[in-house]
Amino acid sequence: MKILFICGSTEPGKDGVGDYTRRLCGELVRTGNIVKILSLSDCHADSFINEYQVVEETNIFVYRIPMSTSINQRFLWTQEVINDFQPDWISLQFVPYSFNPKGLPFWLPSFLNKLKGNYHWHIMFHELWLGIDIESSFKHKCIGRLQQLIIEKLVHKTNPYFISTQNKLYQFFLKSHNISADILPICGNIPLTAIKKESNEFTQFVLFGTIHPGAPFKDFVDDLITNSKSFKKPIKFVFIGKNGSELIPFTTVLENCNICYEVLGIQTEKIISQVLIDSDYGISTTPYFQTEKSGVYAAYREHQINTISVSRKWTPTKGQYTIPQIIKYKKKKLNIIPIDVEAFNLDSLANQFINSISKT
């Protein structure tokens, strides 16, 4: 099967959806499919580039159109790619901010509608619109309403054979706009390459990637200390990846509580994989109901470690549900009994994707 994936940017390590798409494409190539990626609004490209990008020892052919390109030129290059490749499917990996810095790609629905070729559309909604939480500001609700209109128009113009998203909450909100979507869990951006050590002297908590503001980390650590007798080994925290400005407040909490920690910073995929698989728990600061869209959570899950959501309050206006694979932290109600993590890896993702489009 010939599949063209369209996303915003594809600079390795700089765009989560681009990294996800590359890994998925790599597995599809290894299972006999012919795939290419087109980054339609690449913020890391200065000119129209054709290049191979390597993922897990597999070459993926990528076209990159700079963000600064005019709509007319962007269309000409995109149509040229389609004419040359002649895909059976085009898979749009949608995030509103990937195609417009303000999250309002008004140009996209009509642009895609004008493209010619003998192919079917698939849309993967990685993100929807702002304002679906009770805590959102009036400004975000206004932006969100415009984003809803763009998404509705996008679906109408492309008339996709298959639509997917990675969590039930987004599925619910799409359904409220008469858009039916299947659940397609995402894979992590860190390949599982490591082998777990036979023993570890600590009960290890890992925090990988960006730390989101508002997480009640001090409360969480206080509750850990209160319940420290339930752990057979001393507690240790490991921070890895680009944690951001919230790192220092987190490490300060640990220092004040005399808890061992290590800051590793940006590391290779192999080192990250080793740290993840050697950990007992992964901390996610993404709001609980959005955790399933997080590449960090996907990496934890792929390495089969328990995920604990320690995040700011973020309450959906409707469609709340319990996520069975994620432990939700509540102040003074710490309950982090390990659960069996359901394995979902790159191979599972590729198989589910191909099986879904093959049924249409």
VMD Tcl script that draws the C-alpha trace (Angstrom):
set ca {
  {0.00 0.00 0.00}
  {1.24 3.50 -0.86}
  {0.60 6.07 1.87}
  {1.53 9.75 2.03}
  {1.57 11.19 5.54}
  {1.05 14.93 5.93}
  {2.09 16.70 9.12}
  {3.34 20.15 10.10}
  {7.08 19.74 10.72}
  {9.51 16.82 10.57}
  {12.73 18.07 12.17}
  {13.90 15.05 14.22}
  {13.56 15.61 17.94}
  {11.86 19.01 17.46}
  {8.25 18.04 16.74}
  {6.39 15.32 18.63}
  {3.88 14.54 15.88}
  {6.67 14.51 13.30}
  {8.66 12.04 15.40}
  {5.57 9.87 15.91}
  {4.81 9.90 12.18}
  {8.38 8.93 11.31}
  {8.33 5.95 13.68}
  {4.97 4.77 12.33}
  {6.26 5.11 8.77}
  {9.37 3.13 9.63}
  {7.29 0.20 10.86}
  {4.98 0.41 7.84}
  {8.01 0.26 5.53}
  {9.39 -2.75 7.39}
  {6.08 -4.55 6.87}
  {6.13 -4.00 3.12}
  {4.29 -0.73 2.57}
  {5.54 2.25 0.55}
  {5.31 5.48 2.50}
  {6.51 9.05 2.34}
  {6.06 12.08 4.59}
  {5.22 15.64 3.53}
  {5.71 18.34 6.16}
  {3.38 21.00 4.89}
  {4.41 23.93 7.08}
  {7.88 23.10 8.35}
  {9.19 25.68 10.80}
  {12.71 24.20 10.61}
  {13.11 24.25 6.81}
  {14.45 27.27 4.91}
  {13.72 25.86 1.43}
  {11.77 23.03 -0.19}
  {13.79 19.96 0.80}
  {13.69 16.33 -0.30}
  {15.63 14.10 2.06}
  {15.86 10.72 3.73}
  {15.40 10.59 7.48}
  {16.51 7.49 9.36}
  {14.37 5.95 12.09}
  {15.34 2.67 13.74}
  {17.68 1.86 10.82}
  {14.94 2.47 8.23}
  {15.10 5.25 5.62}
  {11.98 7.38 5.22}
  {11.68 9.77 2.28}
  {10.51 13.20 3.46}
  {9.41 16.34 1.59}
  {9.65 19.54 3.63}
  {7.87 22.76 2.66}
  {8.90 25.83 4.71}
  {6.30 27.58 6.85}
  {7.09 30.86 5.07}
  {5.98 29.49 1.67}
  {3.03 31.20 -0.03}
  {-0.23 29.24 -0.28}
  {0.01 29.07 -4.07}
  {3.55 27.72 -4.09}
  {2.71 25.32 -1.27}
  {-0.16 23.96 -3.37}
  {2.02 23.52 -6.45}
  {4.65 21.58 -4.53}
  {2.04 19.45 -2.74}
  {0.25 18.57 -5.96}
  {3.58 17.73 -7.56}
  {4.36 15.32 -4.71}
  {0.97 13.62 -5.12}
  {1.35 13.38 -8.89}
  {4.80 11.80 -8.60}
  {3.99 9.43 -5.72}
  {0.36 8.58 -6.60}
  {-0.59 7.37 -3.10}
  {-3.51 5.11 -2.31}
  {-4.03 6.98 0.96}
  {-3.19 10.39 2.36}
  {-3.04 10.47 6.15}
  {-3.33 13.94 7.69}
  {-1.75 14.12 11.15}
  {-3.70 17.08 12.50}
  {-2.68 19.52 15.20}
  {-4.07 23.04 14.66}
  {-0.82 24.73 15.74}
  {1.21 22.63 13.30}
  {-0.27 24.50 10.36}
  {-0.59 27.98 11.86}
  {1.35 29.58 14.76}
  {-1.90 30.87 16.27}
  {-3.69 27.54 15.88}
  {-6.08 28.89 13.24}
  {-5.22 27.29 9.86}
  {-8.22 28.73 7.99}
  {-6.50 27.97 4.68}
  {-6.15 24.22 5.24}
  {-9.65 22.79 4.45}
  {-10.00 24.41 1.01}
  {-6.32 23.79 0.27}
  {-6.68 20.05 0.82}
  {-9.99 19.96 -1.04}
  {-8.34 21.32 -4.21}
  {-5.72 18.58 -4.36}
  {-6.30 16.09 -7.18}
  {-5.57 12.39 -7.24}
  {-6.96 8.88 -6.91}
  {-6.56 8.43 -3.15}
  {-8.56 8.17 0.07}
  {-8.23 10.49 3.07}
  {-7.47 9.51 6.65}
  {-7.32 12.09 9.46}
  {-5.64 11.52 12.80}
  {-6.69 14.17 15.31}
  {-3.79 14.48 17.74}
  {-5.36 17.62 19.21}
  {-8.76 19.26 18.84}
  {-9.64 22.75 20.00}
  {-9.08 24.97 23.01}
  {-11.77 25.58 25.60}
  {-13.01 22.06 26.31}
  {-12.13 22.41 30.00}
  {-14.09 24.26 32.65}
  {-10.97 26.18 33.72}
  {-10.27 27.63 30.25}
  {-10.30 31.40 29.73}
  {-12.83 33.30 27.66}
  {-10.12 33.96 25.08}
  {-9.37 30.25 24.74}
  {-13.06 29.47 24.38}
  {-13.31 32.00 21.54}
  {-10.26 30.55 19.79}
  {-11.65 27.08 20.38}
  {-14.90 27.94 18.67}
  {-13.01 29.03 15.55}
  {-10.94 25.84 15.69}
  {-14.13 23.79 15.84}
  {-15.36 25.45 12.66}
  {-12.04 24.70 10.95}
  {-12.22 21.04 11.96}
  {-15.82 20.71 10.82}
  {-14.92 22.25 7.47}
  {-11.81 20.08 7.20}
  {-13.84 16.89 7.59}
  {-16.50 18.15 5.19}
  {-14.00 19.13 2.48}
  {-11.85 15.99 2.60}
  {-14.68 13.50 3.28}
  {-12.24 11.04 4.91}
  {-12.85 7.30 4.72}
  {-11.34 6.87 8.17}
  {-10.91 9.20 11.17}
  {-9.01 8.45 14.36}
  {-7.90 10.04 17.60}
  {-5.94 8.67 20.54}
  {-8.35 8.99 23.47}
  {-11.99 8.61 24.40}
  {-12.38 12.24 25.48}
  {-11.49 13.57 22.04}
  {-13.64 10.84 20.49}
  {-16.56 12.10 22.58}
  {-16.08 15.75 21.58}
  {-15.75 14.84 17.90}
  {-18.94 12.80 18.17}
  {-20.71 15.88 19.55}
  {-19.97 17.46 16.16}
  {-21.23 14.39 14.27}
  {-17.69 13.25 13.51}
  {-17.14 9.54 14.15}
  {-13.58 8.59 15.10}
  {-11.92 5.33 16.07}
  {-9.41 5.13 18.91}
  {-5.85 4.68 17.63}
  {-3.40 4.82 20.58}
  {-0.09 6.47 19.79}
  {3.37 4.99 20.15}
  {6.13 6.70 22.06}
  {8.97 8.59 20.41}
  {11.58 6.52 22.27}
  {12.14 3.03 20.80}
  {12.31 0.21 23.31}
  {15.94 -0.87 22.94}
  {17.04 -1.44 26.54}
  {16.96 -4.53 28.75}
  {15.85 -4.07 32.35}
  {18.53 -4.45 35.00}
  {18.14 -7.46 37.24}
  {18.13 -5.33 40.37}
  {17.81 -1.69 41.34}
  {18.70 -0.30 44.75}
  {15.94 2.32 44.58}
  {12.23 2.59 43.95}
  {12.71 4.81 40.94}
  {10.37 7.54 39.71}
  {11.22 9.00 36.31}
  {10.04 12.30 34.89}
  {10.71 12.44 31.16}
  {10.20 15.52 29.01}
  {8.46 18.82 29.67}
  {7.17 19.53 33.17}
  {3.84 21.34 32.86}
  {3.05 24.18 35.30}
  {0.64 23.81 38.18}
  {1.46 20.20 39.07}
  {1.02 19.57 42.85}
  {4.48 18.02 43.14}
  {5.10 19.18 46.72}
  {1.87 17.52 47.86}
  {2.80 14.36 45.97}
  {6.24 14.17 47.56}
  {4.80 14.83 51.03}
  {2.39 11.94 50.55}
  {5.23 9.72 49.31}
  {7.18 10.45 52.49}
  {4.14 9.74 54.63}
  {3.72 6.38 52.91}
  {7.43 5.60 52.51}
  {7.14 2.45 54.61}
  {5.11 0.84 51.81}
  {8.22 0.91 49.59}
  {10.82 -1.80 50.11}
  {13.62 0.40 48.76}
  {14.60 4.08 49.13}
  {12.92 6.51 46.76}
  {14.81 8.14 43.93}
  {13.69 10.57 41.20}
  {15.34 10.75 37.79}
  {14.71 13.72 35.46}
  {15.59 13.16 31.82}
  {15.02 15.05 28.58}
  {14.20 18.72 28.20}
  {12.24 19.33 31.41}
  {11.91 23.11 31.07}
  {11.68 25.93 33.59}
  {9.66 23.94 36.12}
  {12.61 21.62 36.82}
  {14.23 23.80 39.50}
  {11.08 24.06 41.68}
  {10.76 20.26 41.50}
  {14.37 19.58 42.49}
  {14.10 22.17 45.26}
  {11.19 20.22 46.74}
  {13.26 17.03 46.69}
  {16.29 18.74 48.25}
  {14.17 20.17 51.05}
  {12.79 16.70 51.72}
  {16.22 14.99 51.51}
  {15.10 12.73 48.67}
  {17.71 11.43 46.24}
  {17.41 12.65 42.64}
  {19.41 12.85 39.42}
  {19.09 15.30 36.52}
  {20.33 13.75 33.27}
  {19.08 16.35 30.78}
  {18.94 15.66 27.05}
  {20.22 12.16 26.27}
  {20.29 9.67 23.39}
  {17.29 7.46 22.73}
  {19.22 4.43 24.01}
  {20.02 6.06 27.35}
  {16.43 7.29 27.74}
  {15.13 3.80 26.98}
  {17.42 2.33 29.65}
  {16.32 4.86 32.28}
  {12.64 4.27 31.49}
  {12.79 0.50 31.63}
  {14.78 0.59 34.89}
  {12.15 2.81 36.53}
  {9.18 1.66 38.58}
  {6.91 4.64 37.94}
  {6.69 7.37 35.32}
  {5.39 10.81 36.36}
  {3.15 12.65 33.90}
  {2.34 16.33 34.48}
  {-0.01 16.47 31.50}
  {-3.61 16.99 32.73}
  {-5.12 13.59 33.55}
  {-7.82 13.62 30.87}
  {-5.25 14.55 28.21}
  {-2.59 12.05 29.25}
  {-3.33 9.61 26.41}
  {-2.31 12.17 23.81}
  {1.10 12.56 25.43}
  {4.17 11.06 23.80}
  {5.69 10.82 27.27}
  {2.84 8.59 28.47}
  {3.16 6.52 25.29}
  {6.88 6.04 26.01}
  {6.12 4.97 29.59}
  {3.52 2.53 28.35}
  {5.78 1.12 25.64}
  {8.41 0.48 28.33}
  {5.66 -1.04 30.53}
  {6.11 1.16 33.59}
  {3.23 2.54 35.63}
  {2.18 6.13 34.87}
  {1.14 8.45 37.69}
  {-0.69 11.62 36.72}
  {0.50 14.49 38.93}
  {-1.06 17.47 37.19}
  {-2.92 20.71 37.55}
  {-6.69 20.73 37.66}
  {-8.16 20.40 34.18}
  {-11.83 19.44 34.06}
  {-13.57 18.60 30.75}
  {-16.92 20.29 30.31}
  {-18.36 16.83 29.58}
  {-17.33 13.29 28.78}
  {-15.25 12.51 31.89}
  {-14.10 8.93 32.33}
  {-11.56 6.79 34.17}
  {-8.40 5.83 32.31}
  {-7.58 2.30 33.51}
  {-3.88 2.43 32.60}
  {-3.12 5.66 34.50}
  {-2.90 6.21 38.25}
  {-4.47 9.57 39.14}
  {-2.86 11.27 42.12}
  {-5.16 12.83 44.71}
  {-3.85 14.79 47.68}
  {-3.72 12.74 50.91}
  {-5.17 9.79 48.98}
  {-1.98 8.33 47.59}
  {-2.64 4.97 45.97}
  {0.14 3.84 43.67}
  {-0.21 0.10 43.85}
  {1.44 -1.20 40.66}
  {-0.92 -2.30 37.92}
  {-0.28 -4.53 34.93}
  {0.52 -2.21 32.04}
  {-1.17 -3.26 28.83}
  {1.53 -3.41 26.19}
  {0.92 -1.28 23.13}
  {3.92 -0.78 20.93}
  {4.88 0.34 17.46}
  {4.04 -3.01 15.91}
  {0.54 -2.91 17.43}
  {0.02 0.65 16.16}
  {1.07 -0.17 12.59}
  {-1.10 -3.29 12.48}
  {-4.16 -1.45 13.80}
  {-3.62 1.39 11.33}
  {-3.29 -0.90 8.30}
  {-6.20 -3.08 9.38}
  {-8.42 -0.02 9.80}
  {-7.76 1.46 6.37}
  {-7.92 -1.98 4.73}
  {-11.54 -2.38 5.83}
  {-12.74 0.67 3.92}
}
mol new
graphics top color blue
foreach p $ca { graphics top sphere $p radius 0.5 }
foreach p [lrange $ca 0 end-1] q [lrange $ca 1 end] { graphics top cylinder $p $q radius 0.2 }
display resetview
